[in-house]
Amino acid sequence: MWSPQQQQNMSQQQRTLGMTSAITMAGPKQLDHDRTDELIETLELYNVSVTEQELNHRMEILSKLNNLVKEWIKETSINRNMPPNVAEQVGGKIYTFGSYRLGVHHKGADIDALCVAPRHVDRSDYFTSFFDKLKEQKEVTDLRAVPEAFVPVIKMNFDGIEIDMLFARLALREIPDSMDLQEDILLKNLDPKCVRSLNGCRVTDEILRLVPNVENFRLALRAIKLWAKKHGIYSNALGYLGGVSWAMLVARTCQLYPNAVAATLVHKFFLVFSKWKWPQPVLLKQLDVVNLGFTVWDPRVNIADRYHLMPIITPAYPQQNSTFNVSMSTRTIMEDEFKNGLAITDDIMVGRATWDKLFEPPNFFTKYKHYIVLLASADTPEDQLEWSGLVESKIRHLIGNLERNQHIKLAHVNPECFPHYESNEQSSTAQPATPSPSDTSSTEVTEKTAVSDSNPVAETPPAPNVTSPGVTTPTPTPPPSTPNTSSKPGKEGLGSMWFIGLVFEKTEHLNVDLTYDIQSFTETVHRQAMQIKMMKDGMKIEARYVKRKQLQSYVPPNLLKRERKTSTSNSNPSQTPRNGTATPMMSPTSESNKSSTANNGASNKKRISENSCDGYFKKAKMGDETSGQGDESPNQSIVQGGEDSNSTSYSLDESSNTYVNIGETHKSTETAGSQIVGASNSAALTKEDTSSVLHEGFICT
């Protein structure tokens, strides 16, 4: 039994854990335990935990990698004229971090690892001799090195498990197996890339040290990560939050409710961050004062830090903002998801809903009336892997360009990447988005003419539509042909797709020209590809404007059907969606909605995995696609704005008179771009004026 003095000391320690005292020290009630048991049962349906067999398999892989590292360091030491008996003692070690180290990895998840070497082993050795050593291992496949990344990494598949492996050289002669990386003095005289590589392990260990109950933290984090992935807000590269950021938000919730069980923590998570006054920073501890010369996040000193929109600060020195990529659009989307999550968990805690409701994915493809389809293609699968990874890592720059357009209210990028194939015939006959010189006169008329899309259009190219006396609009090109998923695609048309939903300002006679925004993005990507010597023939970027009805030419019908089923399960038709982004209601005329049934099981849809430093692309599942039915071609060179007749129940028409502009783009591969034009949309996200539940005590002056 604890003595009264010990209990008082422990209570005092818990109250001061983190930046502020706890909101409440209350313990769980029986209802909280019941809700936690229900949460555990629900999470089991989604395979978010690993079996004992897979856990042992991962430990075996890490043991083999650790032995390879020791063997490589020994060989490198001997090659540097070190006596063999001394080379035996220099050591070297593999550390883990990220979801695996936190204990929240799921089945099939990758492992983030760090190779720590003594001072006489260079990074150049890591990307040459160690890389060659990995090539010789029969268990290693898909091996690739990214030495130019912000955090250099070797990526591989080791006996069926994906591994991202970083490198850090310490200023020590030996690396013993018992070494702890938490000591700040270890960073002295290290180069910035080594410090960034070490930061993953140091931050992960510090998070585990700063939470009052690790098991409750892990269960709550599993639930929040699943929710974030299902709702499309889990991707650091695209401007949402990555795994470490979600972990720190859950850890802060644990500090504020130190005695709460997992179900309560999930509910309080949404309560706290639905009312958080961004850009007030989230801090797990006071900023350390360590004078080793590295830049730390501090808006009182660094002017650039004052412009961060959603700062979540890592707890280990040098403290950094883990959400640097967050934009106004992505923050708005996440804020709205926090509020919707609070409404759902309110119902769950009182028994009006089950945990399945929280993990229902919203239907992104019926949420907006206007979309940009971004396509990245290359000639070979190997080139496509690299090219798609580079394009994905730069999409946030396109979002930034769109946000700066005065007519765009929101640019919502879906983190899921879809494969895209066009037949050889289609790829050879499809028209580029840039109009040809012969279309000049027609383009000028289209800039001044509003055309409604409410009338159905035949699947075959329609007859010219007269919009002004004596002048006709150009005939749109046909939509992409339906791919044959039973056969392997040819060389042409191998590509990846990302979708961006657009919300335009509510303005009459809106005229939007996004040519410059798209060109600026494509030039940034090609410039980066040239700098890292990745650019090859056949690497292309294309951006297309499509309306909601045209998405069936791009998105697999089974995916659309599954999302519609899932989004309507367990829903109450009488409830009004909050802020326009609650579980979408299907149109009453939808046949799929009439025949849909409740589907509370885990969705098989794969999303892009947790962001890595270089943003490299990971393969997505291939689904069936169908050609467009009765809409304008999604590949047309002239975009006609107007009222969408296929609005969902919560979409409002802002303007029926929308004008569009189309500009000229370069046709060369190095500056390939597309002109994207758009119209208005009503799926605006509103912000509630709520008060903050706490103050973090960090004042920016």
N, C-alpha and C positions, 0 to 999 in steps of 0.2 A: 504493500500500500504506500501511496505517496504521502509524505508528511504535508501538513497545511502550508508550510513555507515553500516546499517544492512545487505544490500545486499553484501557489500564488506566483512563483517565478515563471512557471510554464505558461500560466495565463497571461502574464505581463509580456512574455516573449511573443505569444500569438497575437496579442493586441497590436503590437508594433511591427508585425511582419509586413514588409512592404513600405510604400511611401506614407501611408496613413494607417490609422487604427482600423480595426475591423468594423464593418457596419453592424454586425451582430455576432455574438458568440453562441447563439442558440443552437442546441443540438437537434438532430433529426427526430421527427415523430414517426409513428408507425405508418402513416400514410406516405411519408417520404420514402421509407424503406420499400413499401409496396410499389410505388412508382419507379423506384430504381430497379427492382426485380423485373418489372414490365419492360423497362428500357433495355436491360440485358437480354431479355428474350427477343426483343425486336432487332437488336444489333446482330444477334446470331443469324438472323435471316439474310443479312447483307454480307456475311463472310468478312467482317472487319477484323476478326481475330485469326490467329494461326494455330494449327494443330501442333501437338508435341513433336510429331515427326518432322514437320517442316521447320520448327524451331531448332531441332537438333541438326537438320541439314544445313541451316544457315550458320550454325556454330562451327560445323565441320569446314565449311567454305572459308570462313574467317580464319580458322586455324591454318588451313593450307596457304592462304594468302600471307598470313603472318610469317610462316616458315619461308615462303618465297622471298619476302622482304629481307629477312635476316640473311638468307643465302646470298641474295643479290648484294647487300651491303658488305658482306664479307668478301665477295669476289671483287667488288669495286675497291675495297680497301687494299687488298693484295695487289691489284693492278696499280695502285698508287705507292707501291714499294713499302707497304706496311708489313711487318713480320706476321706470319700466319697465326702465331699464338696470341698476338695483340689484336689481330683482325677478328678473332673469335669472340673477343670481349666487348667490341664497340656497340653491339646490340642493334637496335632498330625495332620499331613496333607499329602495329596497326591499331588505330583507335576508331571507334564508331561514333556517329552523331546523328542528328535528325530523328526521324520517326522510330528507327530501330533502337537507338539509344534511349529514347523516351519511353519505349515499350508500348507504342501505339501503332506499330506497323501492321498492315493487313496482308492477307494471303496474296502472294505474287508481287508484293511491293519490293522496290529496289532497296539497296543498302548504301548509305552514305558512309564512306570510310576515309581515313586520313593516314597516310604513310609518313611517319616521323623518322628522320635520319640524322646522324651526327654531322658536325660542321664540315668534314672533308668530302661529303657527298653533295653534289650540285643538282639543281633542278634539271640541267641539261642531261645529266646521267639518268635521271628518272624517265625522261621522255625518249631516251635512246636505248641504253643497255637494259633497263628494266622493262621497257616496252617490248624489246626484242625477246626478253625472257618470257613475257606473257604470251607472245606469239607461239612459243614452243609448247605451251601447255594445251593438252588435248581438250581440257574442260572449257577453255576460253574460246568464245565466239563473239562476233560483232565488236571486235576490238577497234577502238578509235581514240586518238589523242587530240586534245584541244589545248595546245600550249599557249595560244594567244588570248584565251578567255580572260575575263576580269579575275576569275579564280581558276587557274589552270587545272585541268582535270583529264584523267584517263577513264573512258567509259568502256564497259565490257559486259558480257554475259558469262558468268562463271558457273558452270554446271546448272544452268537453268535459272539463275538469279542475277538480275541486273545489278551492277555495282558501279557507282560513281566514286572514283578514288582520287583524292587530292594529295598534295605533297607539301611538306614543310621541313626545312632544315633548321635545326636548333644550333645555337652557338655553344655546343657542348661536345666534348670528346667522345662520350659514351651516352647511350640511351638505354637505361635499365628498364626492365619490364615493370617495375613498380613506380615508374615516373608518373606524377600527377601534373597535368597541364594547367592547373588553375593558378599557379604562381605567376604574378604579373612580370616578375623579373626575367622570366624566360623569353619575353618579347624584346629584350634589350639587344640592339644592334641587328635586328632582323629586317629583311626587306619587306615592303608592304604586301607582296603577294603571299609570303609565308605567314604574315600576321592574319591576313584574310582567311587563309586556309585553316589556321589554328582556331580562328574565331568560332567556327561551327561547333567544335568540341567544347570549347570553353563556355559558350552560351548555353548549350544543352545541359551541361553539368550544373551550371548556375541556376537554371530554371528548376531542375529537380531539387536543388538545395533550398530554393526560396518558397516552395509550396508546402503547406502544413501537413497534407496527407497525400502521398504519391499515388496510392491506389484510386482514391476518389478522383484525383486529377486525371489519371489515365483514362478512366471510364468516361468522364465528362468530355475529355478531348477527343476520344474516339467518336462520340456522338456529334460533336461540333464539326469535326472534319468531314464526316459523312454528310451532314447537312450542307456544309459549304460546297462540297463537290456536286451534290445533287442539284443545288441551286445555281451552279455555274459561277461561283465567286471564289474559286480556289485556283489561283495561278498568279504567282508573283510576276512572271514575265509579261503578262498581259495587263497588269495594273491592279489586280486584286490582291489578296493576301496569300502568302505561301505558308508552308507548314510551321515554320518557326514563329511567324506572326500570330497564327491561330493559337499556338501553344502559349505564347505570352499573354494573350487576352484571357485564355482559360485560367492561366496561373494567377493573373490579377484578380479574377473572380474568386479563386480559391483563397487568396489572401483576405478578401473582403468578407468571405463567409467561411472561416477556417474549419468549422465543425459540421458543415453541410455535407450531405451525401450527394452522389452523382446527379440524380434527377433534379434535386434542388439547385445544384450548381448550373445545370443547363438552363433552367428557368431563370436564375439570377443573371446568368451571362447575357441573355437577351434584355433583361430589365436594365442592367448597367449600361450596355453599349447602344441600346436604342435611345438612351437619354444623354449619351456622352457628348460633350461640347467640343467637337473637333474644331480646330487643330490642337486642342489641349492634349499633351502627350501622355501616353500610357507608359508608366515606369514601374518596374518591379523593385527598385532600390534606388537610393541616392547615387548620383553620378560619382564615380571614384575619381580622386585626384591623384593621377599617376603621371609623373613628368618623364615620359619616355619619348616624347616628340611626335606621337601619333595624334592625328586629328580626331576629336570626339564630337558627337552631336551636342551642340549647345547654341541655341539661337541668340543667346546674349553675346556671343563672340562671333559666330559665323552667320553672316547675313543670309546666305543661301538657305540655311536651316529654317529661317522664318517663313519660307514659302512652302514648306512641306504640308500637305493637306491632311494627313492622317498618321502622324508620327507614333510609332510603336518602337520603343528604344530597347536595344539588347542590353542585358544586365552585366555583361563582362567587358572589361577594358580591352580595346578602345570602343566605347559605346557608339553604336551606329543606329540610324533609322532603318528598320527592316522593311519599310513600306515606301521607299523612295519613288517607286513607279506609280503610285496611286494618283489618278487624275480626278478631275471634278466629276466626270461621268461615272467612273468606277466607284468613287466614294458615295455618290448619290444612290447608286444601285445597292451598295452594301448597307447603307443607312436604312433604305426601305426594307431590305431583307431582314435586318435586325428587328424592325418594328413588326413585320409580319410574323417573325419567329416568336416575338413576345406574345402576340395575340393567340398563336397556336398553343404555346406552352401554358398560357393562362388556362385554356380550355382543357389541356391534358392534366394539369395538376388538380383540377376540380372534377375530372372524370367525364367531361363532355366530348373528349376526343382521345384517340390513342396515339402512340408515338409514330405510327405509320404516317400520320398526317404531316408530321414535321419533315419527313424525308421524301415527300412527294415533290418531284421536280416540276417547276413551272414550265409551261409550253412557250419556249422562246420564239418558236416559229409562227405563232398566232398573236404574239404580243404587240407587234408593230405592223404598220402598213407599208413601210419602206425599208429596204435592206440594201447593203452593199455585200456582194460576194467577192471575196478576195481569193484569187487562185494563184498558186505557186507550182510551177511544173518544171521538170527536167527530163533528160533523155534516158537516164538509167536509174534504177532503184538506189544505187549508191549515191549518185549525185542528188537525187531527190531527198534522201535522208539529210544530207548536209544543207541543201538549199532551203528546204522547208524549215529546218531549225533556225537558220539565219532570219528568214522572213518572219517567223513567229516571234523571235526575240525583238523585232523592230515594229511590230504591229502597234505597240503603245504609242509610237511616234505618229502613226496615222491617226490614232484616236486624238492625240493632242492637236494635230492639224485640224481635224474636224471640229473639235471643241472651240477653236479660235475663230471659226466661221460664225459670223453674227446671226445667221439664220438657223443654226443648229442648236437645239436645246439639250440634246442627249445623244451620245454615241455609245451603244451597248454592244460590246464584242462578246461573242459566245466562246468560252475557252475550248470547247470541243472542236477538234480538227477532223474533217471528213475527207475521205479519199475521193478523187475525181478522175474519171476517165472519159475521154472522147474518142470515138472511132477514128480510124485513119481518114475515112471519107469526110467526117465532120471537121476534123482538125485542118484538112486541106481546103475546105470550102467555107468555113465559118468566117464571117466578116469581123474585122477588128472594131473595137468600140469607137475608134476615131473615124469620122465620116470621110469619105473619099472626096476629092475635089469636085467631082460631078454632082455631089449632093449639096453643094454650097447654097444654092438658091433655096432648096427645100429646108435646109437647116435654119436659114434666116427666118423663114415663115414659122417654123416650129418654135422659135424663140419668142414669138409674139402670139402664139395660138394655144389656147387651153383645150385639150381634148379629153373628154370623159371616157373612162374605161368601164363604165357600167354596162355597156352592151357587150354581149358575148362575141368572141372572135373565133373564127374557124381555125382548126389546127393547121390547115394548109395556108400558105401565104395569102393574105387577103388582097382584094383589089385595092388600088390606091384610094385613100380616103381624102376626099376633097375638103379642105379646111378653109380655103380662101378662094375667091373667084379666079379660076385659071391656074391655080397652083396646087400641087399634090404633095403629100408627105411621102418619104421614102418607104419602101417595103421592108419590114423588119426581117431579120434573118431567123431561120427556124431554131427552136431550142435544141440543146444537146441531145444526141441520140441516147436511148436507154442502153446502159452497159450490160454486157453479158457476163454476169459474175461467175458463170460456170467455167469460163475459159480465161486464161491469163491475158491481161491486156498487152497490146503491142507496145512498141517503143514510144510511139507518139501518144500524147495525152496523159502521161503519168503525172499526177498532180495531187495537191492537197487544197482544201477549201476551208476558209473561215468566214463566218457570217457576222455582220455588224448591223444591228437594228438602229434606225435613225428616228429621232423625234425633232420635228421642225417647229420653229416659233409660230405661234398663231397669228398669221398675217395674211391679209387679202392680197391677191395678185403677187404671190411670192415668186421670186426669180432667183434660183440658186445655181451657181456654177462651181463645181468642186474640182475642176481640172487642175488648178494649181496645187490644191491639197494632196491630190493623188500623185502628181508628178514629183512633188517634194519628197513624199514618202518613198517612191520607187528609186529616186536618185540617191537617197540615203542608204537604201539597201544595196544598190549596185556599187556605191562608193565603198561601203564596208567590205563587200565581197572582193573588190579589187585590192583593198588594203591587205586582206588576209590571204590573197591569192587563191580564192575559192572559185572565182568566176569561170565558168566553162560554157561552151556553146550549148544551146538548148535550154539554159536556165532563164525562165521568164516569169514575169508577174503580170497579172491581169486583174482588173477590178471591174465589176459589173453592177449596175443598178437593177434591182428586181423589185417587183411588188409582191405582196404576201401570197397572192394566188399563184405566182410563178415559181414559188419555192419547191413545188412538187417536181419540177424538172431537175432539181439539185439534191434535195433531201430524200433519203430512202423512204418510201411510203410506210414501210413497217415501223420505222422510227417515229414518223408523224402519228401513226395510229396508236403506237404504244404510249407516246407522251400524252395523247388526248385521253386515252383510257386512264392513265395514271393520274392525270391532273383533275379528272372528274370523280375519282373514287373518294368515298368518305366525305364528299363535299356537301354543303348545305346550300341549295339553290337560293334560299331566301336571304343568305348573308351577302352583304355588299362588300366587294373587294376593297381592301385598304390600300389607298394611294395608288391604285391602278396596277399593282403587280402581285396581287394575291393569286391563288390558284385560278387559272383562267377558266371562264365558262364557255362552253362550245355554242356555236350558232345553233338556233333551233332547227335550222334546215340541214344540219350536218347528218349524213347517213351514218357516219362512223360513231357519232354520239348516241344515235338511237339504239345501236346494237352493242354499245360498249357495256362492259361489266366491271364490277369492282376488282381492282388489282392491287392488293396491298403488299405483294411480295417484293423482293429486291429486284431492282431494275438491272438488266444486263448491260446497259449502256456504259461504255467506257469513256472516261474523260481524260484529258491530258494529265499526266501524273504531276506530282509535286515539282515545282520549278527547280531546274538546276541552273548553275551559274551561267552557262553558255546558252541556255534555252533550247537545247537540241531537240529536234522533233522525235516523237515516239509514235509508233504505228497505231492507227485506229482501226476498229472493225469496219469491214466493208459491208454495206447493206445494198439492197436493191433500190434502183431508181426508176422512175417512169418519166416519159416525156410530158411536156406541158399540155394542159387541156383547156383550150378556149381562152388563152391569155396572150398578151403581147409576148414576143420572144424575149427571154432574159438576156439574150446576146445581141439585142438590137442596138444600132448605133444612135438612134434618136429615142430619147426617153420622153414619154408623154405623161405629164402630170394630170392629176384630177382626183375625183372622188372615187374611193375604193368601194365597190358595191358588195364586197365580201367581208364587211367589218364584223368583228366579234361583238359580243354583247356589251363589252365595256369600252370599246373604241368609239370615239366621237369624231365626226368630220369637222376639221377646223376651217377648211377652205375648199371650195369647189372650183376656184379660179386660180390655178397655179401655173406659172410660166417657168420655163426651164431654159438654160443656156448650155451649149455644148462647145467646148473649146478644142483646139488642135493640140495633139501630143506628138512627141517624137516616136518614130516607128523602129528605131534601132534597138537592139537587145539591151544595150547599156543604159538606155533611158526609157525603157518601155514603160508605158503607163496607160491609164484609161481615164476618160472624162466621165465623171459621175455627177449626175444631177438628181435632184430629189424634189419632193413635194412636202406637204404638211402632214403632221401626225398629231394625234391627241393623247397618246399614252404617256402623258407627262407624269413625272414623279413629284409629288408634293412633299414638303418638309413640315413636320409638326413642330410648333414652337413649344418645346418642353424644357423644363429646368434640369440642370445637372444634378445627379445624385451625390456627387462628391467632388472634392477638389484635390488635385494631386500635389499641390504645394510647389509647383514649378512655375515661376513667374518670369516671363520674357520681358526684358526692358530694352 
